[in-house]
Amino acid sequence: MHTEKSLVYHKPYLILIASQMFSGFGDWLQLLAVLSLSGFKFQASPLEMSVLMMCFAVPAIGIGPLAGVLADRYNRKTMMILSEAGRSCIVFLILFVESLWHIYVLTFLLSAFSALFVPAKNGKLKEIVSDSNMQQAVSISGMIDNGSKMIGPALGGVLIAFFGINFSFYLNAALFLLSSLLLTALPKERYFERESAGLKSSVQMFADFKQGIVLIQKNGLLLTGLTAACFVMLAVQIADSQIVVLIRELPKSPVELIGTCMTASGTGMLLMTALLGKIKIRLFLRFFIGGTILLGISIGSLPFMTGLTEIWVFILFSLVFFFAGAGFSFVYIPFHILAQKTVPVTFSGRVFGSIQSMTTFASVAGMSCGGLLSELAGVKNTFILSGCLLLVTGAVIGMINKERGRLIVTENHTGTERQTES
């Protein structure tokens, strides 16, 4: 593994990471601004807000696999630039909306352009970073994502409070535009100029998509990691969708506890991601099992803390969410490192498009199941069931893959290391 210095002076990687940073902050500013606009200007009902959240999530499910195929057949740099420029234009158009359904349409389009960006970005990362530096590169990318999640909403709240919602949209559009301009400095990719000659028929596109699924199925460890990631996303969204309801059942219902929990969770994710960038991961299976179990214990233990005094509730909830965030990164970051290391560059777009689609579907299912379970079994039992689901998942993965428990080192496929100099 190369030293950190090699990435610090890797110009194409720094350009890609800088673009991701602007895009990540734009994503979270966009989310808060759209929710604020819908809730306060258009007085959206709870059902209408749920529809809005679905407009954010659903496009990635259907468009993700197609975006992955396009990222493998056409110029990834061009796809990312078009995605960011498109989002900049759409965010600017939101300033002129006159009804809630306009926001639905534009939000759906925003998410569709976002779905184009993710597989192209992951594929480009595979092209420009050597396999020996991939773990560190993915970890840094994950730290930027987690940092954006922590700082973006807080910054958005301050901007809205002092300058109004419209200013947030102007800044958001500027961030996406700046991201697209940065991407123009990425090196050109000759490989995709050869592959992209001529349009692909729908049958050929579907065949390309199936190749990505087959590749995941053939890689037992990658399939195990995807299973763990999907169950983690499902359980986390079940809990996240009902955390406000659980806090309402506490004595005095401290509203500020929500922000404290989100900050603690983001801190846990950020620190664990930083740690994973410093160690050499070989036993991926242990990370999948350990992270799933840690997250399950964290989520499942929350209902048993609701009867404590207010100060202990703040302390213990913060600790639990910190470990929950760490457990999430314990699964998600090694899984993405594994995918980047084992998937050939020619398949990376469609594989990451499929991963994006499946994990997003798990998230949407979690949002839907959270409310239903709370209505049927109560919010405390919902958290316990969610935690038990993760514990069972970790145990089953451990039993099924017991024979693979020995050292598993990722195989380097021919052509997976493609270093592009600026």
N, C-alpha and C positions, 0 to 999 in steps of 0.2 A: 504493500500500500504506500503510495507516495505521501510525502509530507503535505501539511496544510499549505505550505508556501507554493506548491505547484498549482493549486487551485486559485490562490490569490492573484497569481500572475497569468491566469488562463483567461485571456480577453473574451472569447466567445461565451464562456461560462458566466463571467461577470455580467456581460450584457444580458444574457438570458435571465439571470437571477435578479438583476435590477428591474427588468421588465416585469418579472413575476411579483416583485415587491410593490410596484405601482399598481399592478392589476389586482393584487390581493387587497390592498387598502381600498381600491375602488369598489371591489365586491362588497366589502362590509359597509362602506359609506352608502352604497347603493341600496343595500338591504334595509338599513335603518331609515334612510330618507324615504323610500317607497312605503314602508310600513307607517311612518309618521304622516305622510301625505294621505294615505288611504284612511288611517284611523281618525285624523283630526280634521282634514279639509272635507273629506267625503263621508265621514261618520260611518265607516264600514261596520257591519254587524259581525259577531263572532263567526257566523257561517261564511260571510263574504271574505273575512280575513283568512279563513281556512282555504278557500278557493285560491286566494292570492298566493298562499304558501305553496299550494300545489302547482301553480304556474311557475314558481321558482324551481321546483324539484322535477316535475314530470318530463320536461324536454330532454334532460340528460338520459332518461331511461330509453327513449325511442331514438334519439339522435346520436347518442354516444357511440353505439356500434358502427353506424354509418360514418361518423366522423373519424373513427379509428381506421376504417378502410381507406377513406380519402387521405388520411395522414400517411398511409403507407404507399399510396399510388401517386400522390401529387406533392408539390413543394410545401414542406412543413413550415418553412419560414413565411411563405406567402399566406398560408392558412392562419397563422398566428396574427400577422399584420391585419388581415381582413377581419378577424374576430375582434381584435381590440378597436379598430377603427369603426366597425359596425356598432359595437357597444357604446362608443363615444357618441355617435349620432343618435342612437336610440335614447340614451340618458338625456340628451339635450331635448329631444322631442317630448319627454315626459313633462317638461316645464309648461307645455301648452295643452295638456289633457283637460277635458271638460267633464268627464264622467268616469266612474269606476271601471267600466268595461274597457275603456281606452287603456287604463293601467294594466288590466289583465293581458291585453294583446301585446303591449310593449314589454311587459315583464316576461311573457312567454318568449318573445323574440330575443330579449336579453339573455335568457337562460340557454336558448338555442345557440347563440353565438359563443357563450361560455363553454358549451359542450364541444364546440369545434376546437377550442383552445387547448383543452386538457390533454387529449391524446397526441396532438401535434407537439406540445411542449415536452411531454415525456419522451416522445420519439426523438426530438431534437437533442434532448439531454443525452440520450443514448449515443447519438452521433458524435457529439463534441467532447464527451468525457470518457477517458479510458476506464476499463473495467477495474483496474487497481485503485482508482480514485472514486469509483461509483458510490460506495457506501457513504463516504464523507459528503459527496455532492448531494445525494438524496437527503441526508440528515440536515444539511444547511437549507435545502429547499423546504423541508418540513418545519424547520425553525422559523422560516419566513412566514409560512402559512399560519403557524400557531401565534406568532407575534402579531400578524395582521388581525387575527381573530380577537386577540386581547386588546390591542390598541385602537383598532378601527372603530368599533362601536362607541368606545369612550370618546374618541376624537369627534366622531359624528355627532354625538350628543351635545358636546360643547359647541360645535359649529352651528347646530340647529338652534341652540339656546341663545347664542350671541348674534348670529347673522341671518337666521331664518332657514327654512327648508330649501328655498330656491338656490341659495349660495352653495349648499351641499351638492345639488345637482350640477351646478357649473363646475365645481371642483372635481366632482366625480368624472364628468366628461373630459376634463383636462387630464386627469390621471390616466384614463384609458388611451387618450390620444398620445400622451407622452410615452406610454408603454409601446404603442405601435411604432412610433418614431424610433425608439431605441432598437426595436427588432430589425429595422432596416440595415443596421450595422452588422448583423450576423453574417457569417460567411455563406457563400452560395453553395448549393449542394448539387453536384453534377449527377449523382446517383439517381435522383428523382427526375432529372430531365430525361433520362433514358427510359425510365419506367412509365412516365406519364403520357407517352405519345398515344393520342386517340382516346376517345371516351369509352368507358366501360359500360357494358349492358347491365341491366338490373340482375340478370342471372349470374353474370360474372361477379358483380358486387356482392351478391349473397354468398357465392362460393368463397370469396375472399374473407367475408365475415366469419363463415363457418371454419375456415382455417385457423383463425384466432382462438375460437372455442376449442377446437381439437387440440391445439397446442397446449392450452391450459389443462385439458383433461389428461393428456399424455404425461404431463409433469406432475407426479403425485404430490410433491411437496408444495408446488405452487397452487394446486387445487385445494390442498389442506389450508394453506394460508388464506385463500380467497373465501373458503367456507368460514374460517374464523373471523375474517374481516366483515363478512356479511352479517353474521350473528351478533358481532359487536355493534355494528351500526344499527341493527334492529333493536337490540336491548337498550342502547344509549338513547335512541329516539323515543322509545317507550317511556323511559325515565325523564328525558328532557321535556317531553310534551306535557308531563304531569307534575313537574317540580313545583310550579306555582300553586297547584292544588294542594300538594303536600305541605307547603309552607303555610298555606291558609289555615291548616288544621293545628298549627303550633299556637301555644299561648301568646297572645298579643300580635300574632301574624306579622313578624318583622319584614317589611317589604325590601329593606336594604340587604337582607340576607341573599336575595337572588343575585345581585351584583357581586357580593362576596364569594358566592359559590362559583359563579362563572369565572371570576378572576383566579380563584384557587385551581379550578380545573385547567384553565389555560396555562397557569404557571407550571403545573405538573406535566402537562404535555410538552411545554417548551424545554424544561430542564431534562426530562427523559430523552427528548429528541437530541439535545446537545450531548448527553452522555453516550447515546448510541453512535454519535459521530466520532467518538474518541476510542471506542473499543472495536475489535475485529470480530464480527459475527460469523460463527460457523454453525452452531447448533440452532438453526432457525426454528425448529420444532419446539424447543424449550421456550422460546420467546412467545410463540403463538399460544401455547398452553398456559404459561405463567401469566401473560397479560390478560387472557380471557378470565382466568380464575381471580386475579387481583381485581379486575373490574367487577366481576360478579359479587365478590365479597363486599366491595365498596357500595354498590347500588343496593344490594339486599340488606345491608345493615342500617340504612337510613331510617326506616320506620321505627326502629327500636330506640332511636335517639330523640323522638319527638316529645317525650314526657319530661325531659330535663329542663333545668333553668335556662334562661335566655343566654347567659354568657357561655355556658357549656354547649348549648346548641350551636352558637357561632363558631366556637373552637372546633368542635367535633365535625360539624358539617364542612368546615373549611378543610380539615384534614382528610375527610372522606373524599371530597371532590378533588383534592390534590392527588390522592392515590388513584382515583378513577381516571383522571387525565393522564397520569403516568401509565396506568394499565392500558389505556387506549393506544398510546404511542408505542407501548411494548409490542403490540400486535401490528399496528398499521405501518410504522416505519420499517421494521424488518421485512414485512411483506412486500413493500415497494422496492426495497433494496434487492430482495430476491428476484422480483419480476424484472428489474433492470439488468441484473447480472445474467439471468438464464434465458431471457427471450432475445432471439436474434434481432438485429436492427431492422430487418426487412419485415418483421411481424410486430414490432413494438407498438405501432399505432393502433392496429386492430385489437391487440391484446389489452392495451390500456383503455381503449374505447369500451370493450366488453366489461372490464373491471369497473369502470365508471358507471356503466349502465346497471350492473348487478348491485353494487353498493348503494347507488341512489335508490333503486327499487326497494332495497332493504330499509333504507331510511324512511321512505314514504309509507311502507308497510308498518314501520314502528310508530310513526305519527298517528296512523289510523287505529292501530291496535291499542295504543296508550289510552285514548279516550274511551274506547269500547270496554277494555278491561276495568278501568276505573268505575264505569257505570255498573258493571256486572259484579265485580268483586271488591270494590273499594280501592282508594288510592294506595293505602299502605300495602295491601295484598298485591297490588300491581307491581310495586317496587320489589317486593319479596319474590314474586314470580319471575320478574325480569332478571334479578340476581341469580335465582336458581337455574334459569335457562342458560346463563353464561357458565355457571359451574358445571352443569351437565355437558355443555359443549366442550369445555376444556377437558373434562374427564373422558368423553367419547373420543376426542381427537387423540388423547394420550393412549387409549386402548387400541384404537384402530391402527395407529402408527407406531405401536410398541416395537415392532421389528425394525423400524427406521430410526429408532432412538439413538443409534450410534452416530458417530460423526458424519455429517452430510455436508460436503463441500460443493458449492455450486459449480456446475460444469460450464466451461467457456466454450461456446459454440463458434464455429468458424465464421468469421465476419462480424462478430458481436462487438469487437473493439474497433471503433472507427474514429480516429483522432483527426479532427479538422482544425487546421491552424488558420488564424486570421491573416 
